[in-house]
Amino acid sequence: MSIDFEKFAVGDVINFEKEFTLTDFENFSKISGDFNPLHHNKEYAALHNGNNNIVPLHLIIAPLSRVAGMNFPGTPSLYLSHSVRAISQLRYEEKITYSAKILAINSVKRVMTIKVIGFVGKKVIFDAELKTRALRSEWDQEIDCEIFQDSSKGRVLITGSSGAIGSAIANKFAREGWPLLLQSRSKRDASEIISMDKNNISIELVKADLSTKKGIDTLIKKIDLLGDIGTVIHTASPPLNSPFKDLAEINYTALKTITEAAVPDMLKKQKGKIALIGSTAMMSMIDGLEDYAASKSMAASYLKRLDSGLGHYGINGYVFAPDFVSTEYSEKIRGNSPSLLPEEVASKLYKMLTSESSFMTVQYLDSLMDGSYGFSHNSQSNDNLLLNSIYSKNDKDKIDQFIDDSESKLVKCIQLILPNASYEQIRDGGMGITPGWDSLAQIQVILEVEKLFEHRFTSSDFENLKTFNGILKVLN
């Protein structure tokens, strides 16, 4: 097949799978000279690593050569450089999926920058960034892996699609040309949900009761069959006055199960979004809505953790919290209170998911606020306080007044190690919380802080200072 370098595009992605065996290690050890018993001796692993022999990192990343030499760009490839981070351990005969995605192309020099991740299920084993150069602009070679081009409109799964808010969201995305997977408890024709000509849009419907295992299994089977879910929007929820068990089952457990089914395919594309339709009740004390608010907050906490862990790989979590909406669902609670229209919610949600947005957006009748939700550091004290609301971007200048020089300097220092993490993610985070801040980055962070602040940390500090606030407290 004839290959033209100009045909490659940013966002192109390939996937392949591999399993490593002890025979692979034997061959690897002969070449590398690595005979570490952790990689092959069961008795040693039983004593030192929880009974698991692990595949050495350099064997795991050997397929990076395949990525460069057979795919990006292919046979005229010159391997220029790479950087690699070990995230988790891989066991022998465990199937690992590789995803390689083109991040940048210099067409003049025919140089590619490629992001490669290896993962098992939703557990990332390693990530790498490599640069390659094509020695020629055109060549012939056999196809090794199918190249999938980046699609800005992956399929959108909307749960609770037959409800007023769910159907408004479905109609908005349909009008914008997105393929859909619509879940509802009752089997409805697409024409009952989508009030327009489908215009050749792919719309799949699935009847599934998310409060039952059978219903969840039915939806998961459909997700696996399609294999193309790019966005999940969870609107499904029991009645506001339902028992807490029922509310938690749909608002939290169902969302978590659906997300974990969709994430592996998102990791293959290194792109995906999971959104929860929350409520301003999460940030206020409305009598009678305590259980409802708590179940939504559980889901928000789960998505924030997912966003922190997988945001570095293009998979983000979001919470969209509208005020009262004029629907039958909330009629008994809101009474005659001024209310948003479902179409207003759908429009603002669409904008949030198709542009750069913060983790959480709150929609009132006449305003929008966005920011974070959960535990955050209060710079005027040493306590971690639970935010019952979110801060607005418009308030950032006011907040900055209270941040002392050492705090600002520390944020900038950590950004040298974690360039993709936002100001808030660093200031409110730490190892396992902030995207990219893993055990290896932790060592780099401490070393960089030592250099910039001319402060020597103890070996105990290296082990225990795993949050921004902890480091700042020691420096102060």
Secondary structure, DSSP 8 states (H G I E B T S, - for coil): -EEEGGG--TT-EEEEEE---HHHHHHHHHHH----GGGT-HHHHHHHSTT--B--HHHHTTTHHHIIIIISS-TTEEEEEEEEEE-S--BTT--EEEEEEEEEEETTTTEEEEEEEEEETTEEEEEEEEEEEES-SEEE----S--B---S--EEEEETTTSHHHHHHHHHHHHTT--EEEEESS---HHHH--S--TT--EEEEE--TTSHHHHHHHHHHHHHH--EEEEEE-----TTS-HHHHHIIIIIIHHHHHHHHHHHHHHHT-EEEEEE--GGGGS--TT-HHHHHHHHHHHHHHHHHHHHHGGGTEEEEEEEES-BSSGGGHHHHTT---B-HHHHHHHHHHHHTS---SEEEE-SS-EEEE--SEEE-TTSS-EEE-SS---GGGHHHHHTT--HHHHHHHHHHHHH-TTS-HHHHHT-BTTTSTT--HHHHHHHHHHHHHHHT----HHHHHH--BHHHHHHHH-
